[in-house]
Amino acid sequence: MIEVDFVLILSEEIFQSQIAHWWSPDGARLAYATINDTLVPRMELPMFTGTPYPTGKEYHYPKAGEENPVITLYVVNLNGPLHTIEMRRPDDPRMGEYYVTMVRWATTTKLAINWLNRAQNISILTLCEATTGVCTKKHEDESEGWLHRQNEKPLFSRDGLKLFFTRAIPQGGRGKFFHISMSISQPNTSTDTLQSITSGDWDVTQVLAYNEDSQLIYFLSTEDGPKRRHLYSADTFGSFNRRCLSCALPDSCDYISGSFSHNMSFFLLNCKGSYDSNESPVHLFCVTCEWY
């Protein structure tokens, strides 16, 4: 359960959502977060209730240097007798106080969790076994400053062995840009292979979908210009060839968003117009058609 006092901070700053429970794909398990703010100092805030004078209400309110709420993740098995397992946080002394910024089911029994230290300069992405609570580190980021885009949810293949996520990668002397990385786990081993699917002095702004049949990954990027957002696909094998799927649309549609149907046969492209336009037509494209 989430303490009411902490809901505002949790939803707006940490999860960026009011949801702190996550159903497994088959509905057999439920992951949920608990927040313990017992040690967090209280602060009185005014409440305006329509009377001439406000009333005061105390909230647990964490400030710099003070105790933070402690977040713990559990998974409960809903088939048969209820059985709850705690997901183990990374055993890394650098983490200290921490946040959980992302939770996502990879398979029906594996859960991806992103842990971020309080200084927000170290993050560890883990894949946790829901039946045991054991979490395996899949990727780690460390920065001299704050890490960004820590709420983004990775994509997985159906068997959970392929993991796609964005990370800031140095591009020569041009600085760091966010690109798609693919982590492949070898069955029955602890060995992972990490490859970069995209590269260049532009950012992947959103990873939309992975088509396991065609082995294509779909994403939005700024490759065509920092004020533009176009839809691209890229091979996840060989030389990782990529192609722009929306660049042929009129110039008035150079800033887009999109979503895919569940079976990956169609995608809905929302044209938000140019960067300074108010137009927003919607296009439906067939992904599996021969011309595409």
N, C-alpha and C positions, 0 to 999 in steps of 0.2 A: 504494500500500500504506500501511497505517496502522501507525505505530510502536506496539508493544505497550505501551510505557510510558505512552502518551497515551490509550489506549482508554477508560479509566475516566472521565477528564475529558471527552473528546469525547462519549461516549455519554450521560453523565448531565447534563452542563451545556450542551453546545453543540447537538448534533443531537437529544438526548433519544431516542436510538436507537443500537443497535449496528451499524446499516447505514450504510456510507459509499460505496455504489455504487447507481446508479439506472438501470434499463433503460428505453429509449425504448418507447413504446406498441407499436411494430411489431417490437421486438427487434433492430433493425438497428444500434443504437448503444448504447453503455454509457458513462454518466458516472460518474466516480469521483474521490475526493479523495485527495490525498497529504499527509502531515504530515511536516514536517522539523523535528525538535526538536534538531538538532545544537548550537545555541547556547544551549539552555535549561540552566540550572544543574542539577546533580544533588543529590538529597537522599537520605540513607540512612534507610530505614524498617525496623522490625523485622519479621521473618517468623517466625510461630509454626508450627513443624513437628512438635510433639508431644514435642520434647526439653525437658529442664529449662530450657535457656536459648535464647532466640530467636537467629536469625542475622540479619545485616544485609544488605539488598539496596538498591542504588542505583537510583533512578528519575530521569528527567528530570522536574522538578517546577517549573512556572512559578509565581512569586510576584509580588506587587505590585512594580512597578518593575524587574523582571527581564525578560529576553527571553522572548517568547512563541513557541510553535511557529508555523511558517509553513504555512498551508494553501493548496493549489493545486488547482484543479478542471480536469479534462481530460475530453474526450469522444473515444472511440475508435470508428471506423467498422468494423463487423465484416463488412461485405459486400465481398468482394474483398480486396486487399492491406490490411493493417492500417494505418490512418492516424489519428494522434492529434493533437488540437487542444486547446490550452490556452484556457480561458475567461478573458477579460481582466477584471481587477478594475476598479472605477470609478476613473477618473483624477481623483481629488478629494484635494487635500492634507490635508483635514480628517480623512480616514480613517486615515492612518498605519497602525499595526498594526491588524489586523482579524480578525474571525471570520466564518465562513460559517454561518448559522443555519438555512437552509432551501434545499433543492434539489428542484425538481419539473419534470417534463416538461410543457410546455404543448401541444405537438404532437409529431409524429415528428422534427422538426428544430429545435425551439425549446425552450429550457430556462430556467425561472425560477430565479433565485438571489437570496437576500437576504444582503446584506453589512452587518455591524455593526462599528463602530469599537470599539477596546479600551475606551474610556470608557463604551461602551454608551449613548450619548446621540445618536448619529447612525446611521441605517440607510438603505440604498439598495436598493430592489427593482429588479432588472434582468431583462430578457428577452434571452437570449443565443442567437445563431445557432450551432447546433452544427457547421455546415459551415465557419465562418470564425473562430469565437471572439469575434466582435464582440458586445458587450453594450450594450443600450440602456436607459437609465434610464426606469422606468415610474412610480416613486413614491419620495419621500424623506420621512423623518420625522426631526425634531430636537426634543430636549427638554432642559430644564434639569437634569432628573434622569435616572435610568435609564429606558430604553424597555422596555416589557413586551410579551409575546405575540409575540416575534420568530421563533418556530418555526412559526407557523401557515402552512399551505399554501394558497395562493390557488386559486380555481377558474377554468377557462377555457372559452370556447365551443370548438366543434370546430375552427374555423379559427384559433383563437388570438388573434382580434382583440378579444374581450371578456374582461376580467379582473375578477374579483371578489375583494375582500379586506377585512379589517376594519382600522380605524384609529381612534385616539382623536380625537373631534371635539368641539370646544366646543359646549355646549348653553346658550347665553345665560350667565346668571350662575350656572348650576347645576353648572358644572365640565365636565370632559371625560368622554365615554362612548364605548365602542367600538361602532361602527356599520359597516354594509356600504357600501363604495364600489364603483362600477363604472367602470372605465377602458375606453374604446372607442378603438381605433386606426383611423385612416382608411387604407384601402389605398393603398400607393405614396406615403405622406406620413409625416412625422415628427410629425404633429399627433395628440394624444390629447385626448379629452373625459372629464373626471372628474365623476361625479355621485354624490350620496349616496342610497342606496336606502332607508335607515332613518334615523330621528332620534328623539330623546326622552331623558328622564333615566332611562335604563335601558341595559343592555348586551346586545349580541349576543354570546353566549358561544361559539357554534360555528356555522360555515357548513357545512351538510351536503351540499348538492347543487344543481346547476343543470339544469333541464329546458329544453333548447333548443327543443323543439317548442312548449311552452306559454309559454315565456319567463318561467318562475317560478323563483325562488330559494328554497330551504328552509333554515331556520336555527333554532337554539335561542336563547331570550332570557329575560331577567328582567323583561319588560314587565309581567307579572302580579304581580310582587313579587320582591324580592331573594332570597328563600328558595325561589323556584320556578323551574323550567325547563320551558317549554312549547315545542312545535313550531309554527312559523309558516311561512307562505309569503308571498312578496311579488312583485308584478309588477315586471318590470325595464323597464317602459315607462310612458308616461303619467304618472299621479300616484303611481305606486309603491304602489298599494293593497296592504295586507297583511291576513292573516286568521289566526286561531289555529286550528290543526287538532287540538289535544289538550285544549283548555280544557273541552270537554264531558265529558271523562272524570271519574270519581268523584274526590272530594277526596283520597282516599287515593293518587291517582296524579297528583300535581302537581309531581313532580320526575322528568324523563324523559331518556332518551337515545334515539337512533334511527339507523338506517342504511337506505339505499335499495338496491333491486335494480339490477343493471347497466343494465337498459333503462328504469329510472325508473317502472315500472308499480306497484311495491309498495314500502312501507317497513315496516320492523320497528321497533316502538316498545317500548322496554324501560322499563316503569314501575318506577321505583325507590322508589315510595311517596311519602309526604310527606317533608319535610325530615328528620324524626326517626323515620321508619318503616323497618321491615325488610322490608316487602312488596316483591316485584319481579315481578309478572305481566308477560307479554309479549303485545303485540297486533300483529296483522298487518293493515295497511290497504291497500286498493286505491286507488291514486292516480288511475287513469284511469277509475274507475267514475263513472257519472253522478251519484250521490248525493254524491260527494266533489268 
